[in-house]
Amino acid sequence: MTSSNSNSRERLIRHQVPFGSAFDYPAVLAEEAEQHGRVSMFTVPYGEGKASLILIQPGLVRVRMVGGEDKVKNVYRSMPWEERQLTISGDPFRYKQTDFIDEVTERQIDLLSFQPSSS
């Protein structure tokens, strides 16, 4: 895991989501997406036992999955990207990052996050 605690990396961006909530993420992730084409992934807990899987891509913030915290974290852990960590106001912010995302990776995320309905 790569770690950094540079002061310039402590700026946060607030992102509103359709279901009436918001989350903050380090501005450096958006900068790396725009300047270097990097894609970052992280989880955001909300409510009791729930989480979202977030992707930061060039020009785009995507909520890729919403569901039970364990399921979302399992999808996050299964991605073979390098895990990194920033320190924001003394707290760790963990994320995974890759230099590109392709259709195979998009499909892998879709398959991992699919939950068949129980009838």
N, CA, C and O atoms as a MOPAC input file, in Angstrom:
PM7 MOZYME 1SCF
protein

 N      0.84400 1    -1.16600 1     0.00000 1
 C      0.00000 1     0.00000 1     0.00000 1
 C      0.89100 1     1.23100 1     0.00000 1
 O      1.83300 1     1.33200 1     0.78600 1
 N      0.58200 1     2.16600 1    -0.89200 1
 C      1.29500 1     3.43100 1    -0.96400 1
 C      0.61900 1     4.42500 1    -0.03600 1
 O     -0.60900 1     4.46800 1     0.03800 1
 N      1.40600 1     5.22700 1     0.67500 1
 C      0.84100 1     6.17600 1     1.63100 1
 C      1.40600 1     7.56300 1     1.37800 1
 O      2.56900 1     7.71300 1     1.00300 1
 N      0.57000 1     8.57800 1     1.58700 1
 C      1.00100 1     9.95800 1     1.42900 1
 C      0.26000 1    10.82500 1     2.42100 1
 O     -0.90000 1    10.56200 1     2.73600 1
 N      0.92800 1    11.87000 1     2.92300 1
 C      0.24100 1    12.78200 1     3.83200 1
 C      0.54200 1    14.24000 1     3.49100 1
 O      0.55700 1    15.08800 1     4.38300 1
 N      0.77700 1    14.53700 1     2.24000 1
 C      1.06300 1    15.89600 1     1.80300 1
 C     -0.11300 1    16.81800 1     2.11200 1
 O     -1.26900 1    16.44100 1     1.91400 1
 N      0.18100 1    18.03800 1     2.60000 1
 C     -0.87500 1    18.99500 1     2.92300 1
 C     -1.73900 1    19.33200 1     1.71800 1
 O     -2.94200 1    19.54400 1     1.86900 1
 N     -1.15300 1    19.38700 1     0.52000 1
 C     -1.92800 1    19.71300 1    -0.67200 1
 C     -2.95800 1    18.63200 1    -0.98100 1
 O     -3.90200 1    18.87000 1    -1.73500 1
 N     -2.78300 1    17.46800 1    -0.41300 1
 C     -3.70800 1    16.37300 1    -0.66000 1
 C     -4.88400 1    16.37100 1     0.31100 1
 O     -5.72300 1    15.47300 1     0.24400 1
 N     -4.97000 1    17.34400 1     1.20700 1
 C     -6.04000 1    17.35400 1     2.19800 1
 C     -7.29500 1    18.09200 1     1.74100 1
 O     -8.30800 1    18.05300 1     2.44000 1
 N     -7.25900 1    18.75900 1     0.59600 1
 C     -8.47400 1    19.41500 1     0.09800 1
 C     -9.51300 1    18.36000 1    -0.26500 1
 O     -9.18800 1    17.31700 1    -0.83200 1
 N    -10.76100 1    18.64900 1     0.06900 1
 C    -11.83900 1    17.69900 1    -0.20200 1
 C    -12.83500 1    18.27400 1    -1.20100 1
 O    -13.03300 1    19.48600 1    -1.28600 1
 N    -13.45100 1    17.37800 1    -1.94800 1
 C    -14.54500 1    17.73400 1    -2.85200 1
 C    -15.79500 1    17.06500 1    -2.31000 1
 O    -15.77300 1    15.88500 1    -1.96200 1
 N    -16.88700 1    17.82100 1    -2.23900 1
 C    -18.17500 1    17.26100 1    -1.80000 1
 C    -18.97200 1    16.90600 1    -3.04200 1
 O    -19.11700 1    17.72100 1    -3.95400 1
 N    -19.49200 1    15.67600 1    -3.07200 1
 C    -20.27500 1    15.19700 1    -4.21000 1
 C    -21.67400 1    14.83300 1    -3.73700 1
 O    -21.83600 1    13.98100 1    -2.86300 1
 N    -22.68400 1    15.47500 1    -4.31200 1
 C    -24.07900 1    15.16800 1    -3.99200 1
 C    -24.49800 1    13.93000 1    -4.77900 1
 O    -24.10400 1    13.76300 1    -5.93400 1
 N    -25.28200 1    13.07600 1    -4.16700 1
 C    -25.78600 1    11.88600 1    -4.85000 1
 C    -27.30500 1    11.95100 1    -4.92100 1
 O    -27.93900 1    12.61100 1    -4.09800 1
 N    -27.89100 1    11.26700 1    -5.90400 1
 C    -29.33300 1    11.38000 1    -6.13700 1
 C    -30.21700 1    11.01600 1    -4.94300 1
 O    -31.31400 1    11.55800 1    -4.81000 1
 N    -29.77200 1    10.12300 1    -4.08600 1
 C    -30.64200 1     9.70400 1    -2.98900 1
 C    -30.53700 1    10.62100 1    -1.77300 1
 O    -30.73200 1    10.17600 1    -0.64200 1
 N    -30.22700 1    11.91500 1    -2.00300 1
 C    -30.29700 1    12.92900 1    -0.96900 1
 C    -29.14100 1    12.97900 1     0.00500 1
 O    -29.26700 1    13.56600 1     1.08000 1
 N    -28.04300 1    12.39200 1    -0.33700 1
 C    -26.88700 1    12.35100 1     0.53800 1
 C    -25.70100 1    12.99200 1    -0.17600 1
 O    -25.81300 1    13.42600 1    -1.32200 1
 N    -24.57500 1    13.04600 1     0.51000 1
 C    -23.35200 1    13.56900 1    -0.08600 1
 C    -22.16500 1    12.86400 1     0.55400 1
 O    -22.26800 1    12.32400 1     1.65500 1
 N    -21.04300 1    12.87400 1    -0.14400 1
 C    -19.80500 1    12.34300 1     0.42600 1
 C    -18.66100 1    13.23700 1    -0.00100 1
 O    -18.74500 1    13.93900 1    -1.00900 1
 N    -17.59400 1    13.20400 1     0.77500 1
 C    -16.38100 1    13.97200 1     0.48100 1
 C    -15.28400 1    13.01300 1     0.04600 1
 O    -15.19000 1    11.88700 1     0.53500 1
 N    -14.45800 1    13.48000 1    -0.88000 1
 C    -13.29700 1    12.69900 1    -1.28900 1
 C    -12.14400 1    13.65300 1    -1.57700 1
 O    -12.37200 1    14.82300 1    -1.88400 1
 N    -10.90500 1    13.16600 1    -1.48300 1
 C     -9.74200 1    14.03100 1    -1.69400 1
 C     -9.69700 1    14.58900 1    -3.12300 1
 O     -9.84800 1    13.84700 1    -4.09400 1
 N     -9.49100 1    15.89000 1    -3.23600 1
 C     -9.42900 1    16.55500 1    -4.53400 1
 C     -8.32400 1    15.97500 1    -5.41600 1
 O     -8.42900 1    16.00400 1    -6.64200 1
 N     -7.27500 1    15.45200 1    -4.80100 1
 C     -6.16700 1    14.89900 1    -5.57500 1
 C     -6.63200 1    13.74500 1    -6.46800 1
 O     -6.02500 1    13.50800 1    -7.51200 1
 N     -7.68900 1    13.02400 1    -6.08700 1
 C     -8.17900 1    11.92900 1    -6.92700 1
 C     -8.76500 1    12.47200 1    -8.22800 1
 O     -8.56200 1    11.88300 1    -9.29000 1
 N     -9.48500 1    13.58500 1    -8.15700 1
 C    -10.01600 1    14.22100 1    -9.36400 1
 C     -8.87900 1    14.79100 1   -10.20900 1
 O     -8.90200 1    14.69700 1   -11.43600 1
 N     -7.88300 1    15.38400 1    -9.54700 1
 C     -6.73300 1    15.93300 1   -10.26900 1
 C     -5.97300 1    14.83600 1   -11.00400 1
 O     -5.59100 1    15.01900 1   -12.16000 1
 N     -5.74800 1    13.69800 1   -10.35200 1
 C     -5.03300 1    12.59500 1   -10.99700 1
 C     -5.84500 1    12.00800 1   -12.14000 1
 O     -5.27400 1    11.56500 1   -13.13600 1
 N     -7.16600 1    11.99800 1   -12.01400 1
 C     -8.01900 1    11.50800 1   -13.10300 1
 C     -7.88700 1    12.42500 1   -14.32100 1
 O     -7.68800 1    11.95900 1   -15.44300 1
 N     -7.99900 1    13.72500 1   -14.08600 1
 C     -7.95900 1    14.68000 1   -15.19800 1
 C     -6.57700 1    14.80900 1   -15.81800 1
 O     -6.45300 1    14.85600 1   -17.04200 1
 N     -5.53800 1    14.86700 1   -14.99800 1
 C     -4.19300 1    15.11400 1   -15.50700 1
 C     -3.48700 1    13.86300 1   -16.01600 1
 O     -2.65700 1    13.94500 1   -16.92300 1
 N     -3.81100 1    12.69800 1   -15.43700 1
 C     -3.06500 1    11.47700 1   -15.76600 1
 C     -3.94700 1    10.32000 1   -16.20900 1
 O     -3.43900 1     9.23600 1   -16.49900 1
 N     -5.26000 1    10.53000 1   -16.26700 1
 C     -6.16700 1     9.47600 1   -16.70600 1
 C     -6.35100 1     8.35500 1   -15.69600 1
 O     -6.82400 1     7.27800 1   -16.05600 1
 N     -5.99300 1     8.58200 1   -14.45300 1
 C     -6.11500 1     7.53400 1   -13.43500 1
 C     -7.56600 1     7.37600 1   -12.98300 1
 O     -8.35000 1     8.32500 1   -12.99500 1
 N     -7.89600 1     6.15300 1   -12.58800 1
 C     -9.22400 1     5.82500 1   -12.07500 1
 C     -9.06300 1     5.38000 1   -10.63700 1
 O     -8.23400 1     4.52100 1   -10.33600 1
 N     -9.85400 1     5.96200 1    -9.74600 1
 C     -9.79000 1     5.62300 1    -8.32500 1
 C    -11.11200 1     5.02700 1    -7.87400 1
 O    -12.17300 1     5.37300 1    -8.39300 1
 N    -11.03600 1     4.12900 1    -6.90600 1
 C    -12.21100 1     3.46700 1    -6.36100 1
 C    -12.12400 1     3.49800 1    -4.84100 1
 O    -11.05200 1     3.28500 1    -4.27400 1
 N    -13.24300 1     3.76100 1    -4.18100 1
 C    -13.28900 1     3.71500 1    -2.72400 1
 C    -14.71400 1     3.44300 1    -2.28000 1
 O    -15.64800 1     3.53300 1    -3.07600 1
 N    -14.87600 1     3.11300 1    -1.02500 1
 C    -16.20400 1     2.86700 1    -0.47600 1
 C    -16.58500 1     4.00400 1     0.45900 1
 O    -15.73100 1     4.63500 1     1.08300 1
 N    -17.87900 1     4.24900 1     0.54000 1
 C    -18.42500 1     5.27700 1     1.42000 1
 C    -19.53600 1     4.63400 1     2.24600 1
 O    -20.54300 1     4.19800 1     1.68800 1
 N    -19.36800 1     4.56900 1     3.57000 1
 C    -20.44900 1     4.02600 1     4.39600 1
 C    -21.59300 1     5.03700 1     4.52500 1
 O    -21.36900 1     6.24800 1     4.51800 1
 N    -22.80100 1     4.52800 1     4.64100 1
 C    -23.93700 1     5.40400 1     4.93800 1
 C    -25.01200 1     4.56100 1     5.60800 1
 O    -25.08700 1     3.34900 1     5.41000 1
 N    -25.82100 1     5.21000 1     6.38500 1
 C    -26.87800 1     4.47900 1     7.07000 1
 C    -26.30300 1     3.38000 1     7.94500 1
 O    -25.10900 1     3.35800 1     8.24300 1
 N    -27.15000 1     2.49500 1     8.33900 1
 C    -26.71600 1     1.39500 1     9.19700 1
 C    -26.40500 1     0.15900 1     8.36400 1
 O    -27.30700 1    -0.47800 1     7.81800 1
 N    -25.11800 1    -0.17300 1     8.27100 1
 C    -24.69200 1    -1.37800 1     7.56200 1
 C    -24.73200 1    -1.28900 1     6.05500 1
 O    -24.72500 1    -2.32000 1     5.38200 1
 N    -24.77500 1    -0.08100 1     5.49900 1
 C    -24.81800 1     0.08900 1     4.05000 1
 C    -23.59600 1     0.86400 1     3.58100 1
 O    -22.94500 1     1.56000 1     4.36000 1
 N    -23.29600 1     0.72900 1     2.28900 1
 C    -22.15100 1     1.43000 1     1.71900 1
 C    -22.37100 1     1.62400 1     0.22400 1
 O    -23.23000 1     0.98700 1    -0.38500 1
 N    -21.57700 1     2.51300 1    -0.34600 1
 C    -21.56100 1     2.74300 1    -1.79200 1
 C    -20.14400 1     2.52000 1    -2.29400 1
 O    -19.17300 1     2.78800 1    -1.58700 1
 N    -20.03700 1     2.03100 1    -3.51100 1
 C    -18.76000 1     1.88800 1    -4.20000 1
 C    -18.66200 1     3.03700 1    -5.19800 1
 O    -19.52000 1     3.18600 1    -6.06800 1
 N    -17.61600 1     3.84500 1    -5.06900 1
 C    -17.47300 1     5.05000 1    -5.86900 1
 C    -16.28400 1     4.91600 1    -6.81600 1
 O    -15.22600 1     4.42400 1    -6.42300 1
 N    -16.45600 1     5.35300 1    -8.06400 1
 C    -15.36400 1     5.42400 1    -9.03000 1
 C    -15.16400 1     6.87800 1    -9.42900 1
 O    -16.12400 1     7.57400 1    -9.76100 1
 N    -13.92300 1     7.33300 1    -9.39600 1
 C    -13.55500 1     8.65400 1    -9.89700 1
 C    -12.79800 1     8.40700 1   -11.19600 1
 O    -11.72600 1     7.80200 1   -11.18800 1
 N    -13.35400 1     8.87300 1   -12.30600 1
 C    -12.75500 1     8.70600 1   -13.61700 1
 C    -12.54500 1    10.09600 1   -14.22800 1
 O    -13.09400 1    11.07600 1   -13.72300 1
 N    -11.76700 1    10.19600 1   -15.29500 1
 C    -11.61400 1    11.50700 1   -15.93200 1
 C    -12.97800 1    12.09900 1   -16.28000 1
 O    -13.73200 1    11.52100 1   -17.06300 1
 N    -13.28700 1    13.24900 1   -15.69600 1
 C    -14.53200 1    13.95200 1   -15.96700 1
 C    -15.78100 1    13.34900 1   -15.37300 1
 O    -16.88400 1    13.76200 1   -15.73300 1
 N    -15.65300 1    12.38100 1   -14.47100 1
 C    -16.83600 1    11.65700 1   -14.02300 1
 C    -16.66100 1    11.08600 1   -12.61600 1
 O    -15.61400 1    10.52700 1   -12.28900 1
 N    -17.68700 1    11.23100 1   -11.79800 1
 C    -17.77400 1    10.55800 1   -10.50000 1
 C    -18.97200 1     9.62800 1   -10.60300 1
 O    -20.07700 1    10.06800 1   -10.92000 1
 N    -18.75700 1     8.34400 1   -10.33700 1
 C    -19.82500 1     7.35900 1   -10.51800 1
 C    -20.06800 1     6.58400 1    -9.23100 1
 O    -19.13400 1     6.06900 1    -8.61500 1
 N    -21.33100 1     6.50900 1    -8.83400 1
 C    -21.73000 1     5.60100 1    -7.76400 1
 C    -22.01900 1     4.28400 1    -8.47000 1
 O    -23.03200 1     4.15100 1    -9.15600 1
 N    -21.12600 1     3.30900 1    -8.30100 1
 C    -21.21800 1     2.06100 1    -9.06000 1
 C    -22.04300 1     0.99200 1    -8.36100 1
 O    -22.54400 1     0.07000 1    -9.00400 1
 N    -22.18400 1     1.11100 1    -7.06200 1
 C    -22.89100 1     0.07200 1    -6.33000 1
 C    -23.37300 1     0.65600 1    -5.01200 1
 O    -22.65400 1     1.41300 1    -4.35900 1
 N    -24.57800 1     0.30600 1    -4.62900 1
 C    -25.12100 1     0.67600 1    -3.33300 1
 C    -25.69500 1    -0.59700 1    -2.73800 1
 O    -26.44300 1    -1.31200 1    -3.40400 1
 N    -25.35100 1    -0.88500 1    -1.49000 1
 C    -25.88000 1    -2.10300 1    -0.89100 1
 C    -25.30600 1    -2.34900 1     0.48100 1
 O    -24.80000 1    -1.44300 1     1.14300 1
 N    -25.39600 1    -3.59200 1     0.88800 1
 C    -24.85400 1    -3.98100 1     2.18100 1
 C    -23.35600 1    -3.71600 1     2.24300 1
 O    -22.63100 1    -3.92800 1     1.27100 1
 N    -22.90700 1    -3.24900 1     3.40300 1
 C    -21.50300 1    -2.87000 1     3.55800 1
 C    -20.55500 1    -4.02800 1     3.25200 1
 O    -19.52800 1    -3.82000 1     2.60500 1
 N    -20.87400 1    -5.23500 1     3.69900 1
 C    -20.00100 1    -6.38700 1     3.44400 1
 C    -19.88600 1    -6.67400 1     1.94900 1
 O    -18.78600 1    -6.91700 1     1.45100 1
 N    -20.99400 1    -6.65000 1     1.23500 1
 C    -20.98200 1    -6.92400 1    -0.20700 1
 C    -20.16000 1    -5.87200 1    -0.94900 1
 O    -19.34700 1    -6.20800 1    -1.81100 1
 N    -20.37200 1    -4.60600 1    -0.61600 1
 C    -19.64800 1    -3.52300 1    -1.28300 1
 C    -18.14900 1    -3.63400 1    -1.00400 1
 O    -17.33000 1    -3.48000 1    -1.91100 1
 N    -17.79700 1    -3.90000 1     0.24400 1
 C    -16.37400 1    -4.03000 1     0.58700 1
 C    -15.75000 1    -5.24100 1    -0.07800 1
 O    -14.57400 1    -5.19600 1    -0.44000 1
 N    -16.50300 1    -6.32900 1    -0.25200 1
 C    -15.96900 1    -7.49900 1    -0.94900 1
 C    -15.67100 1    -7.18800 1    -2.41100 1
 O    -14.66000 1    -7.64600 1    -2.94500 1
 N    -16.53500 1    -6.41700 1    -3.06300 1
 C    -16.27800 1    -6.02000 1    -4.45000 1
 C    -15.01800 1    -5.15300 1    -4.49900 1
 O    -14.16300 1    -5.34700 1    -5.36300 1
 N    -14.90400 1    -4.20200 1    -3.57600 1
 C    -13.72000 1    -3.34200 1    -3.49900 1
 C    -12.45300 1    -4.18900 1    -3.31700 1
 O    -11.47400 1    -4.01500 1    -4.04300 1
 N    -12.48000 1    -5.09600 1    -2.35000 1
 C    -11.28800 1    -5.93300 1    -2.07100 1
 C    -10.92200 1    -6.82100 1    -3.25100 1
 O     -9.74700 1    -7.13300 1    -3.44800 1
 N    -11.91000 1    -7.23200 1    -4.03500 1
 C    -11.63600 1    -8.15900 1    -5.14000 1
 C    -10.93900 1    -7.49800 1    -6.32700 1
 O    -10.36200 1    -8.19100 1    -7.16500 1
 N    -10.98500 1    -6.17800 1    -6.40800 1
 C    -10.33900 1    -5.49800 1    -7.53000 1
 C     -8.81800 1    -5.55500 1    -7.35200 1
 O     -8.31100 1    -5.23800 1    -6.27600 1
 N     -8.09200 1    -5.95400 1    -8.39300 1
 C     -6.64400 1    -6.15600 1    -8.26800 1
 C     -5.81900 1    -4.87500 1    -8.38000 1
 O     -4.61300 1    -4.94400 1    -8.61900 1
 N     -6.42900 1    -3.73700 1    -8.21700 1
 C     -5.70300 1    -2.47600 1    -8.32100 1
 C     -4.88300 1    -2.23700 1    -7.06100 1
 O     -5.16600 1    -2.80000 1    -6.00300 1
 N     -3.85800 1    -1.38900 1    -7.18900 1
 C     -3.02100 1    -1.05500 1    -6.04000 1
 C     -3.82600 1    -0.25900 1    -5.01800 1
 O     -4.51000 1     0.70300 1    -5.36800 1
 N     -3.74100 1    -0.66900 1    -3.74400 1
 C     -4.40300 1     0.10000 1    -2.68900 1
 C     -3.45100 1     1.17000 1    -2.18700 1
 O     -2.26400 1     0.91800 1    -1.97800 1
 N     -3.98200 1     2.35600 1    -1.99800 1
 C     -3.21300 1     3.50000 1    -1.52500 1
 C     -3.92800 1     4.12000 1    -0.33600 1
 O     -5.08700 1     3.81400 1    -0.05700 1
 N     -3.21900 1     4.99400 1     0.35500 1
 C     -3.81200 1     5.65300 1     1.51100 1
 C     -3.32400 1     7.09000 1     1.60300 1
 O     -2.13700 1     7.37100 1     1.44000 1
 N     -4.25300 1     7.98500 1     1.86400 1
 C     -3.94200 1     9.38100 1     2.16200 1
 C     -4.33800 1     9.62700 1     3.61600 1
 O     -5.19800 1     8.92700 1     4.15000 1
 N     -3.72500 1    10.60000 1     4.24800 1
 C     -4.13200 1    11.00300 1     5.58300 1
 C     -4.81800 1    12.36000 1     5.45600 1
 O     -4.21200 1    13.34200 1     5.02600 1
 N     -6.07800 1    12.39300 1     5.83200 1
 C     -6.89000 1    13.60800 1     5.74500 1
 C     -7.29900 1    13.99900 1     7.16100 1
 O     -8.04300 1    13.27200 1     7.82000 1
 N     -6.81400 1    15.14200 1     7.62400 1
 C     -7.10700 1    15.62000 1     8.99100 1
 C     -6.83400 1    14.53700 1    10.02800 1
 O     -7.58700 1    14.38000 1    10.98900 1
 N     -5.75800 1    13.79600 1     9.82300 1
 C     -5.34500 1    12.76600 1    10.77500 1
 C     -6.01600 1    11.41600 1    10.59000 1
 O     -5.65800 1    10.45600 1    11.27200 1
 N     -6.98800 1    11.31900 1     9.67700 1
 C     -7.69400 1    10.05700 1     9.45100 1
 C     -7.25500 1     9.42300 1     8.13500 1
 O     -7.00400 1    10.13100 1     7.16000 1
 N     -7.16100 1     8.09100 1     8.09900 1
 C     -6.77300 1     7.43400 1     6.84800 1
 C     -7.91800 1     7.44100 1     5.82900 1
 O     -9.08100 1     7.25400 1     6.18900 1
 N     -7.58300 1     7.65400 1     4.58500 1
 C     -8.52900 1     7.53300 1     3.47700 1
 C     -7.92500 1     6.50300 1     2.52600 1
 O     -6.92500 1     6.77400 1     1.86200 1
 N     -8.53300 1     5.32900 1     2.46500 1
 C     -8.00900 1     4.24300 1     1.62500 1
 C     -8.77400 1     4.19100 1     0.31200 1
 O     -9.99000 1     4.37400 1     0.26300 1
 N     -8.02100 1     3.93700 1    -0.74700 1
 C     -8.62200 1     3.82900 1    -2.06500 1
 C     -7.73700 1     2.94400 1    -2.93300 1
 O     -6.57300 1     2.69900 1    -2.61500 1
 N     -8.30700 1     2.47100 1    -4.02900 1
 C     -7.54100 1     1.71100 1    -5.01200 1
 C     -7.47800 1     2.55100 1    -6.27000 1
 O     -8.37300 1     3.34400 1    -6.56200 1
 N     -6.37600 1     2.35400 1    -7.02200 1
 C     -6.18200 1     3.18900 1    -8.20200 1
 C     -5.52300 1     2.38300 1    -9.31300 1
 O     -4.69600 1     1.50600 1    -9.06500 1
 N     -5.91200 1     2.70300 1   -10.54000 1
 C     -5.31200 1     2.11500 1   -11.72200 1
 C     -5.08100 1     3.21600 1   -12.74900 1
 O     -5.67900 1     4.28900 1   -12.66600 1
 N     -4.22400 1     2.94900 1   -13.70100 1
 C     -3.92900 1     3.94000 1   -14.73500 1
 C     -4.92500 1     3.92000 1   -15.88000 1
 O     -4.87900 1     4.78500 1   -16.75300 1
 N     -5.81700 1     2.95400 1   -15.88800 1
 C     -6.82100 1     2.91200 1   -16.94700 1
 C     -7.98400 1     2.04500 1   -16.50500 1
 O     -7.85800 1     1.21300 1   -15.60600 1
 N     -9.10500 1     2.25300 1   -17.14900 1
 C    -10.25200 1     1.36800 1   -16.95400 1
 C    -10.75400 1     1.01500 1   -18.34000 1
 O    -10.88500 1     1.88300 1   -19.20300 1
 N    -11.03000 1    -0.24600 1   -18.54700 1
 C    -11.50000 1    -0.67900 1   -19.85500 1
 C    -12.83600 1    -1.39300 1   -19.69600 1
 O    -13.36400 1    -1.50800 1   -18.59000 1
 N    -13.37200 1    -1.86700 1   -20.80900 1
 C    -14.66900 1    -2.54100 1   -20.76600 1
 C    -14.63200 1    -3.79500 1   -19.91100 1
 O    -15.62000 1    -4.12200 1   -19.25400 1
 N    -13.50700 1    -4.50500 1   -19.90800 1
 C    -13.38800 1    -5.72100 1   -19.10300 1
 C    -13.51600 1    -5.37900 1   -17.62600 1
 O    -14.22800 1    -6.05800 1   -16.88700 1
 N    -12.82200 1    -4.31800 1   -17.19400 1
 C    -12.89100 1    -3.90600 1   -15.79600 1
 C    -14.30100 1    -3.44100 1   -15.45700 1
 O    -14.82000 1    -3.77600 1   -14.39200 1
 N    -14.92700 1    -2.67600 1   -16.34200 1
 C    -16.30600 1    -2.21900 1   -16.11800 1
 C    -17.23400 1    -3.42500 1   -15.96700 1
 O    -18.08100 1    -3.45300 1   -15.07400 1
 N    -17.07400 1    -4.40600 1   -16.82800 1
 C    -17.91900 1    -5.60600 1   -16.78200 1
 C    -17.65600 1    -6.37800 1   -15.49400 1
 O    -18.59200 1    -6.89200 1   -14.88100 1
 N    -16.39100 1    -6.46600 1   -15.07500 1
 C    -16.05000 1    -7.16600 1   -13.83800 1
 C    -16.75700 1    -6.51300 1   -12.64400 1
 O    -17.29800 1    -7.21200 1   -11.78700 1
 N    -16.75500 1    -5.19700 1   -12.58800 1
 C    -17.43900 1    -4.49000 1   -11.50600 1
 C    -18.93600 1    -4.77500 1   -11.57000 1
 O    -19.56800 1    -5.01700 1   -10.54100 1
 N    -19.50600 1    -4.74600 1   -12.77900 1
 C    -20.93100 1    -5.03000 1   -12.93200 1
 C    -21.27000 1    -6.43800 1   -12.44100 1
 O    -22.25400 1    -6.62800 1   -11.72600 1
 N    -20.46300 1    -7.41600 1   -12.82000 1
 C    -20.72800 1    -8.79100 1   -12.41300 1
 C    -20.57800 1    -8.98000 1   -10.90800 1
 O    -21.38800 1    -9.65700 1   -10.27500 1
 N    -19.54000 1    -8.37900 1   -10.34200 1
 C    -19.32000 1    -8.51400 1    -8.90600 1
 C    -20.41700 1    -7.84900 1    -8.08900 1
 O    -20.74800 1    -8.30900 1    -6.99600 1
 N    -20.97900 1    -6.77200 1    -8.61300 1
 C    -21.99100 1    -6.04600 1    -7.85100 1
 C    -23.40300 1    -6.55600 1    -8.10200 1
 O    -24.33400 1    -6.12800 1    -7.42100 1
 N    -23.58800 1    -7.46100 1    -9.06300 1
 C    -24.90700 1    -7.99800 1    -9.36500 1
 C    -25.39800 1    -8.88500 1    -8.23200 1
 O    -24.68000 1    -9.76200 1    -7.75200 1
 N    -26.63500 1    -8.64000 1    -7.81500 1
 C    -27.25800 1    -9.48700 1    -6.79800 1
 C    -28.55700 1   -10.02600 1    -7.38700 1
 O    -29.49800 1    -9.26600 1    -7.62000 1
 N    -28.61100 1   -11.34300 1    -7.62800 1
 C    -29.85400 1   -11.88500 1    -8.18700 1
 C    -30.99600 1   -11.69800 1    -7.19800 1
 O    -30.80700 1   -11.77000 1    -5.98400 1
 N    -32.18300 1   -11.45600 1    -7.74400 1
 C    -33.33500 1   -11.29300 1    -6.86100 1
 C    -33.74300 1   -12.64400 1    -6.28300 1
 O    -33.62000 1   -13.67500 1    -6.94400 1
 N    -34.21700 1   -12.62700 1    -5.07600 1
 C    -34.66400 1   -13.86400 1    -4.44100 1
 C    -36.17500 1   -13.92900 1    -4.53900 1
 O    -36.88700 1   -13.14000 1    -3.91800 1
 N    -36.66200 1   -14.89400 1    -5.34100 1
 C    -38.11600 1   -15.00500 1    -5.50400 1
 C    -38.61500 1   -16.29100 1    -4.93100 1
 O    -39.81500 1   -16.56200 1    -4.97600 1

